[in-house]
Amino acid sequence: MSDVVLDADSGTPLRETRAARGERLRLLLRSPTVLIGTLVLAFWVFCAIFPGVAPYNPIFDNQFPTSAPPEWGHPFGTDTNGRDIFSRVLAGSRSILVIAPAATLLATVLGTALGLLTGYFRGIVDDGVSRLVDAVLSLPLIVAAILIVTAVGSTDQWVVILTIGLVFAPVISRTIRAAVLAETELEYVEAARLRGERSLYIMFSEILPNVFPLVVVEFTVRLGYAIFTVATLTFIGFGVQPPSPDWAAQINQYWTLIDPYWWMTLFPALAIASLVIAANLVSDGVREVYER
């Protein structure tokens, strides 16, 4: 009997599968879009982890002239309380970089599990879950999120994370379900059934590794949407509240003063845009590599 371990799906030697993974990693590292997006994300993550990079206290430091336009000492100007907006922008990434990735991870785990269950079992399970998914997707995602937060009656960080995770999970489950439906028709799944393997083992040990690249793509794609959703909820008052330096909270606080104090809104908005664009650049690069 041969000692060569074969890949269950393609029948190729496992070392070739590992080589393919290594090639994907090399392609990701050589992708300009992935590198640029990763650098921007890394910058904001660094600012979130080390808030001391801000030259001034972003919450309580109000010793400066109020509503001062950008100048050498304050490149982003000051707000109506005399706080340095540059410091507040640097410190404002923390809340959004906690909520958005955590919500995306929760949505990916729930969506993947639902996709595996509905795609593998089909029948009554698929019909029941699909009807629930259709009901959630019938509403715009942001409207569904607002309804959940309003029903709970709290804007606590964990409530926002759970809300976005629950709202995004059905979208991810649809994509994973389609991939699982295709995988269940392949010979390796039938071979596992003939060996008497349990359904949970087949789903999570046989099928999941083969659809995992799609799971990675879904996570990176939904991360950009989650960042935008968190910012939207905060802007309309359902997220982080002032005096937090959160970017969307700053926009919510000062957008009515955009004329003539445009700098109070512009720089936090540019920070949100840079984070969303960076996440989308990474997701585009990952999707391009994994869909080759």
TORKOL-4160 file (C-alpha; in steps of 0.2 Angstrom, whole numbers, padded with zeros to 4 digits, m for minus):
292
<pt num="1" X="0000" Y="0000" Z="0000"/>
<pt num="2" X="0007" Y="0017" Z="m0005"/>
<pt num="3" X="0013" Y="0029" Z="0009"/>
<pt num="4" X="0008" Y="0044" Z="m0001"/>
<pt num="5" X="m0007" Y="0053" Z="0007"/>
<pt num="6" X="m0019" Y="0060" Z="m0006"/>
<pt num="7" X="m0030" Y="0075" Z="m0005"/>
<pt num="8" X="m0048" Y="0069" Z="m0002"/>
<pt num="9" X="m0056" Y="0081" Z="m0015"/>
<pt num="10" X="m0043" Y="0081" Z="m0030"/>
<pt num="11" X="m0034" Y="0065" Z="m0027"/>
<pt num="12" X="m0017" Y="0074" Z="m0028"/>
<pt num="13" X="m0003" Y="0072" Z="m0016"/>
<pt num="14" X="m0005" Y="0082" Z="0000"/>
<pt num="15" X="0012" Y="0090" Z="m0003"/>
<pt num="16" X="0005" Y="0098" Z="m0019"/>
<pt num="17" X="m0010" Y="0105" Z="m0008"/>
<pt num="18" X="0003" Y="0113" Z="0004"/>
<pt num="19" X="0013" Y="0119" Z="m0011"/>
<pt num="20" X="m0003" Y="0128" Z="m0018"/>
<pt num="21" X="m0006" Y="0136" Z="m0001"/>
<pt num="22" X="0012" Y="0142" Z="m0001"/>
<pt num="23" X="0009" Y="0149" Z="m0018"/>
<pt num="24" X="m0007" Y="0158" Z="m0013"/>
<pt num="25" X="0003" Y="0166" Z="0001"/>
<pt num="26" X="0017" Y="0172" Z="m0010"/>
<pt num="27" X="0004" Y="0179" Z="m0022"/>
<pt num="28" X="m0004" Y="0188" Z="m0008"/>
<pt num="29" X="0012" Y="0195" Z="m0002"/>
<pt num="30" X="0016" Y="0201" Z="m0020"/>
<pt num="31" X="m0001" Y="0209" Z="m0023"/>
<pt num="32" X="0000" Y="0228" Z="m0022"/>
<pt num="33" X="m0018" Y="0230" Z="m0017"/>
<pt num="34" X="m0016" Y="0218" Z="m0002"/>
<pt num="35" X="0000" Y="0227" Z="0003"/>
<pt num="36" X="m0007" Y="0244" Z="0002"/>
<pt num="37" X="m0023" Y="0239" Z="0011"/>
<pt num="38" X="m0013" Y="0230" Z="0025"/>
<pt num="39" X="m0002" Y="0244" Z="0028"/>
<pt num="40" X="m0016" Y="0256" Z="0030"/>
<pt num="41" X="m0025" Y="0244" Z="0042"/>
<pt num="42" X="m0009" Y="0241" Z="0051"/>
<pt num="43" X="m0007" Y="0259" Z="0054"/>
<pt num="44" X="m0025" Y="0261" Z="0062"/>
<pt num="45" X="m0023" Y="0245" Z="0072"/>
<pt num="46" X="m0006" Y="0252" Z="0079"/>
<pt num="47" X="m0016" Y="0269" Z="0083"/>
<pt num="48" X="m0029" Y="0258" Z="0092"/>
<pt num="49" X="m0017" Y="0248" Z="0102"/>
<pt num="50" X="m0006" Y="0262" Z="0107"/>
<pt num="51" X="m0017" Y="0278" Z="0109"/>
<pt num="52" X="m0002" Y="0286" Z="0117"/>
<pt num="53" X="0004" Y="0291" Z="0099"/>
<pt num="54" X="m0009" Y="0305" Z="0100"/>
<pt num="55" X="0001" Y="0321" Z="0105"/>
<pt num="56" X="m0013" Y="0327" Z="0116"/>
<pt num="57" X="m0027" Y="0320" Z="0126"/>
<pt num="58" X="m0042" Y="0316" Z="0114"/>
<pt num="59" X="m0055" Y="0318" Z="0127"/>
<pt num="60" X="m0051" Y="0330" Z="0141"/>
<pt num="61" X="m0038" Y="0342" Z="0134"/>
<pt num="62" X="m0047" Y="0358" Z="0130"/>
<pt num="63" X="m0033" Y="0371" Z="0134"/>
<pt num="64" X="m0032" Y="0376" Z="0116"/>
<pt num="65" X="m0042" Y="0390" Z="0106"/>
<pt num="66" X="m0059" Y="0383" Z="0101"/>
<pt num="67" X="m0064" Y="0380" Z="0083"/>
<pt num="68" X="m0047" Y="0384" Z="0077"/>
<pt num="69" X="m0044" Y="0380" Z="0058"/>
<pt num="70" X="m0029" Y="0368" Z="0053"/>
<pt num="71" X="m0012" Y="0376" Z="0057"/>
<pt num="72" X="0005" Y="0370" Z="0060"/>
<pt num="73" X="0003" Y="0366" Z="0079"/>
<pt num="74" X="m0014" Y="0358" Z="0075"/>
<pt num="75" X="m0014" Y="0351" Z="0057"/>
<pt num="76" X="m0032" Y="0345" Z="0059"/>
<pt num="77" X="m0038" Y="0361" Z="0069"/>
<pt num="78" X="m0047" Y="0360" Z="0085"/>
<pt num="79" X="m0066" Y="0357" Z="0090"/>
<pt num="80" X="m0078" Y="0368" Z="0099"/>
<pt num="81" X="m0071" Y="0361" Z="0115"/>
<pt num="82" X="m0053" Y="0366" Z="0111"/>
<pt num="83" X="m0048" Y="0348" Z="0108"/>
<pt num="84" X="m0035" Y="0344" Z="0095"/>
<pt num="85" X="m0044" Y="0335" Z="0081"/>
<pt num="86" X="m0028" Y="0326" Z="0075"/>
<pt num="87" X="m0026" Y="0318" Z="0092"/>
<pt num="88" X="m0045" Y="0313" Z="0092"/>
<pt num="89" X="m0043" Y="0305" Z="0074"/>
<pt num="90" X="m0028" Y="0295" Z="0079"/>
<pt num="91" X="m0037" Y="0289" Z="0095"/>
<pt num="92" X="m0054" Y="0286" Z="0086"/>
<pt num="93" X="m0050" Y="0270" Z="0077"/>
<pt num="94" X="m0050" Y="0260" Z="0093"/>
<pt num="95" X="m0069" Y="0257" Z="0095"/>
<pt num="96" X="m0072" Y="0253" Z="0077"/>
<pt num="97" X="m0058" Y="0241" Z="0076"/>
<pt num="98" X="m0065" Y="0232" Z="0091"/>
<pt num="99" X="m0083" Y="0231" Z="0085"/>
<pt num="100" X="m0081" Y="0228" Z="0066"/>
<pt num="101" X="m0069" Y="0213" Z="0067"/>
<pt num="102" X="m0078" Y="0205" Z="0081"/>
<pt num="103" X="m0094" Y="0207" Z="0073"/>
<pt num="104" X="m0087" Y="0200" Z="0056"/>
<pt num="105" X="m0080" Y="0185" Z="0065"/>
<pt num="106" X="m0096" Y="0181" Z="0074"/>
<pt num="107" X="m0106" Y="0183" Z="0057"/>
<pt num="108" X="m0093" Y="0172" Z="0048"/>
<pt num="109" X="m0094" Y="0158" Z="0061"/>
<pt num="110" X="m0113" Y="0158" Z="0062"/>
<pt num="111" X="m0115" Y="0160" Z="0043"/>
<pt num="112" X="m0103" Y="0146" Z="0039"/>
<pt num="113" X="m0112" Y="0134" Z="0052"/>
<pt num="114" X="m0129" Y="0138" Z="0044"/>
<pt num="115" X="m0122" Y="0136" Z="0027"/>
<pt num="116" X="m0115" Y="0119" Z="0031"/>
<pt num="117" X="m0131" Y="0113" Z="0039"/>
<pt num="118" X="m0142" Y="0119" Z="0025"/>
<pt num="119" X="m0131" Y="0114" Z="0011"/>
<pt num="120" X="m0128" Y="0096" Z="0018"/>
<pt num="121" X="m0145" Y="0091" Z="0025"/>
<pt num="122" X="m0156" Y="0100" Z="0013"/>
<pt num="123" X="m0174" Y="0095" Z="0014"/>
<pt num="124" X="m0184" Y="0102" Z="0029"/>
<pt num="125" X="m0168" Y="0109" Z="0038"/>
<pt num="126" X="m0164" Y="0119" Z="0022"/>
<pt num="127" X="m0182" Y="0125" Z="0019"/>
<pt num="128" X="m0184" Y="0131" Z="0037"/>
<pt num="129" X="m0167" Y="0140" Z="0038"/>
<pt num="130" X="m0169" Y="0147" Z="0021"/>
<pt num="131" X="m0186" Y="0155" Z="0025"/>
<pt num="132" X="m0178" Y="0163" Z="0041"/>
<pt num="133" X="m0164" Y="0169" Z="0030"/>
<pt num="134" X="m0176" Y="0176" Z="0017"/>
<pt num="135" X="m0185" Y="0185" Z="0031"/>
<pt num="136" X="m0169" Y="0194" Z="0037"/>
<pt num="137" X="m0163" Y="0198" Z="0020"/>
<pt num="138" X="m0180" Y="0206" Z="0015"/>
<pt num="139" X="m0175" Y="0221" Z="0025"/>
<pt num="140" X="m0160" Y="0232" Z="0021"/>
<pt num="141" X="m0146" Y="0227" Z="0033"/>
<pt num="142" X="m0144" Y="0243" Z="0042"/>
<pt num="143" X="m0163" Y="0244" Z="0045"/>
<pt num="144" X="m0163" Y="0226" Z="0052"/>
<pt num="145" X="m0148" Y="0232" Z="0063"/>
<pt num="146" X="m0157" Y="0247" Z="0069"/>
<pt num="147" X="m0173" Y="0237" Z="0074"/>
<pt num="148" X="m0163" Y="0225" Z="0084"/>
<pt num="149" X="m0153" Y="0238" Z="0093"/>
<pt num="150" X="m0170" Y="0247" Z="0097"/>
<pt num="151" X="m0178" Y="0232" Z="0103"/>
<pt num="152" X="m0164" Y="0228" Z="0115"/>
<pt num="153" X="m0164" Y="0246" Z="0121"/>
<pt num="154" X="m0145" Y="0247" Z="0123"/>
<pt num="155" X="m0131" Y="0254" Z="0113"/>
<pt num="156" X="m0118" Y="0244" Z="0122"/>
<pt num="157" X="m0103" Y="0238" Z="0112"/>
<pt num="158" X="m0107" Y="0220" Z="0114"/>
<pt num="159" X="m0125" Y="0223" Z="0108"/>
<pt num="160" X="m0118" Y="0232" Z="0092"/>
<pt num="161" X="m0107" Y="0217" Z="0089"/>
<pt num="162" X="m0120" Y="0204" Z="0092"/>
<pt num="163" X="m0132" Y="0214" Z="0081"/>
<pt num="164" X="m0121" Y="0216" Z="0066"/>
<pt num="165" X="m0115" Y="0198" Z="0068"/>
<pt num="166" X="m0133" Y="0192" Z="0067"/>
<pt num="167" X="m0138" Y="0203" Z="0053"/>
<pt num="168" X="m0123" Y="0198" Z="0042"/>
<pt num="169" X="m0123" Y="0179" Z="0046"/>
<pt num="170" X="m0138" Y="0175" Z="0034"/>
<pt num="171" X="m0128" Y="0184" Z="0019"/>
<pt num="172" X="m0113" Y="0173" Z="0022"/>
<pt num="173" X="m0123" Y="0157" Z="0025"/>
<pt num="174" X="m0131" Y="0159" Z="0007"/>
<pt num="175" X="m0114" Y="0159" Z="m0001"/>
<pt num="176" X="m0107" Y="0145" Z="0010"/>
<pt num="177" X="m0123" Y="0135" Z="0006"/>
<pt num="178" X="m0120" Y="0136" Z="m0012"/>
<pt num="179" X="m0102" Y="0130" Z="m0011"/>
<pt num="180" X="m0108" Y="0115" Z="0001"/>
<pt num="181" X="m0121" Y="0110" Z="m0011"/>
<pt num="182" X="m0108" Y="0108" Z="m0024"/>
<pt num="183" X="m0096" Y="0099" Z="m0013"/>
<pt num="184" X="m0109" Y="0086" Z="m0007"/>
<pt num="185" X="m0110" Y="0079" Z="m0025"/>
<pt num="186" X="m0092" Y="0075" Z="m0025"/>
<pt num="187" X="m0085" Y="0057" Z="m0022"/>
<pt num="188" X="m0076" Y="0061" Z="m0006"/>
<pt num="189" X="m0092" Y="0065" Z="0003"/>
<pt num="190" X="m0100" Y="0049" Z="m0003"/>
<pt num="191" X="m0085" Y="0039" Z="0002"/>
<pt num="192" X="m0086" Y="0047" Z="0020"/>
<pt num="193" X="m0104" Y="0042" Z="0021"/>
<pt num="194" X="m0100" Y="0024" Z="0016"/>
<pt num="195" X="m0087" Y="0023" Z="0029"/>
<pt num="196" X="m0100" Y="0027" Z="0042"/>
<pt num="197" X="m0094" Y="0044" Z="0047"/>
<pt num="198" X="m0106" Y="0055" Z="0057"/>
<pt num="199" X="m0114" Y="0070" Z="0048"/>
<pt num="200" X="m0105" Y="0083" Z="0059"/>
<pt num="201" X="m0088" Y="0075" Z="0055"/>
<pt num="202" X="m0091" Y="0075" Z="0037"/>
<pt num="203" X="m0097" Y="0093" Z="0037"/>
<pt num="204" X="m0083" Y="0100" Z="0048"/>
<pt num="205" X="m0068" Y="0088" Z="0044"/>
<pt num="206" X="m0071" Y="0084" Z="0026"/>
<pt num="207" X="m0082" Y="0098" Z="0018"/>
<pt num="208" X="m0076" Y="0113" Z="0028"/>
<pt num="209" X="m0058" Y="0112" Z="0023"/>
<pt num="210" X="m0063" Y="0112" Z="0005"/>
<pt num="211" X="m0074" Y="0128" Z="0007"/>
<pt num="212" X="m0062" Y="0137" Z="0019"/>
<pt num="213" X="m0055" Y="0148" Z="0006"/>
<pt num="214" X="m0072" Y="0155" Z="0002"/>
<pt num="215" X="m0075" Y="0157" Z="0021"/>
<pt num="216" X="m0059" Y="0168" Z="0021"/>
<pt num="217" X="m0065" Y="0178" Z="0006"/>
<pt num="218" X="m0082" Y="0181" Z="0014"/>
<pt num="219" X="m0073" Y="0187" Z="0030"/>
<pt num="220" X="m0063" Y="0200" Z="0021"/>
<pt num="221" X="m0077" Y="0206" Z="0011"/>
<pt num="222" X="m0089" Y="0208" Z="0025"/>
<pt num="223" X="m0076" Y="0217" Z="0036"/>
<pt num="224" X="m0077" Y="0232" Z="0025"/>
<pt num="225" X="m0096" Y="0232" Z="0026"/>
<pt num="226" X="m0095" Y="0229" Z="0045"/>
<pt num="227" X="m0084" Y="0245" Z="0047"/>
<pt num="228" X="m0097" Y="0255" Z="0037"/>
<pt num="229" X="m0111" Y="0248" Z="0046"/>
<pt num="230" X="m0103" Y="0252" Z="0063"/>
<pt num="231" X="m0100" Y="0270" Z="0057"/>
<pt num="232" X="m0118" Y="0272" Z="0051"/>
<pt num="233" X="m0125" Y="0266" Z="0067"/>
<pt num="234" X="m0114" Y="0277" Z="0078"/>
<pt num="235" X="m0118" Y="0292" Z="0066"/>
<pt num="236" X="m0137" Y="0290" Z="0069"/>
<pt num="237" X="m0135" Y="0288" Z="0088"/>
<pt num="238" X="m0135" Y="0269" Z="0090"/>
<pt num="239" X="m0117" Y="0266" Z="0093"/>
<pt num="240" X="m0103" Y="0274" Z="0103"/>
<pt num="241" X="m0108" Y="0290" Z="0111"/>
<pt num="242" X="m0098" Y="0306" Z="0114"/>
<pt num="243" X="m0086" Y="0312" Z="0122"/>
<pt num="244" X="m0078" Y="0296" Z="0114"/>
<pt num="245" X="m0066" Y="0301" Z="0100"/>
<pt num="246" X="m0074" Y="0288" Z="0088"/>
<pt num="247" X="m0074" Y="0295" Z="0071"/>
<pt num="248" X="m0093" Y="0293" Z="0067"/>
<pt num="249" X="m0097" Y="0300" Z="0084"/>
<pt num="250" X="m0087" Y="0316" Z="0079"/>
<pt num="251" X="m0096" Y="0317" Z="0063"/>
<pt num="252" X="m0113" Y="0315" Z="0072"/>
<pt num="253" X="m0107" Y="0329" Z="0084"/>
<pt num="254" X="m0101" Y="0342" Z="0071"/>
<pt num="255" X="m0109" Y="0339" Z="0055"/>
<pt num="256" X="m0122" Y="0353" Z="0057"/>
<pt num="257" X="m0107" Y="0365" Z="0059"/>
<pt num="258" X="m0099" Y="0359" Z="0043"/>
<pt num="259" X="m0101" Y="0377" Z="0037"/>
<pt num="260" X="m0089" Y="0385" Z="0042"/>
<pt num="261" X="m0081" Y="0373" Z="0053"/>
<pt num="262" X="m0078" Y="0360" Z="0039"/>
<pt num="263" X="m0062" Y="0352" Z="0047"/>
<pt num="264" X="m0072" Y="0345" Z="0062"/>
<pt num="265" X="m0081" Y="0333" Z="0050"/>
<pt num="266" X="m0069" Y="0331" Z="0036"/>
<pt num="267" X="m0054" Y="0323" Z="0044"/>
<pt num="268" X="m0065" Y="0309" Z="0054"/>
<pt num="269" X="m0074" Y="0306" Z="0038"/>
<pt num="270" X="m0058" Y="0303" Z="0028"/>
<pt num="271" X="m0052" Y="0292" Z="0042"/>
<pt num="272" X="m0067" Y="0281" Z="0040"/>
<pt num="273" X="m0065" Y="0281" Z="0021"/>
<pt num="274" X="m0047" Y="0276" Z="0022"/>
<pt num="275" X="m0051" Y="0261" Z="0034"/>
<pt num="276" X="m0066" Y="0255" Z="0022"/>
<pt num="277" X="m0055" Y="0257" Z="0007"/>
<pt num="278" X="m0041" Y="0248" Z="0015"/>
<pt num="279" X="m0052" Y="0233" Z="0020"/>
<pt num="280" X="m0059" Y="0233" Z="0002"/>
<pt num="281" X="m0042" Y="0232" Z="m0005"/>
<pt num="282" X="m0037" Y="0218" Z="0005"/>
<pt num="283" X="m0053" Y="0208" Z="0001"/>
<pt num="284" X="m0051" Y="0211" Z="m0017"/>
<pt num="285" X="m0033" Y="0204" Z="m0017"/>
<pt num="286" X="m0039" Y="0189" Z="m0006"/>
<pt num="287" X="m0053" Y="0186" Z="m0018"/>
<pt num="288" X="m0042" Y="0187" Z="m0033"/>
<pt num="289" X="m0030" Y="0175" Z="m0026"/>
<pt num="290" X="m0042" Y="0162" Z="m0019"/>
<pt num="291" X="m0053" Y="0162" Z="m0035"/>
<pt num="292" X="m0039" Y="0158" Z="m0047"/>
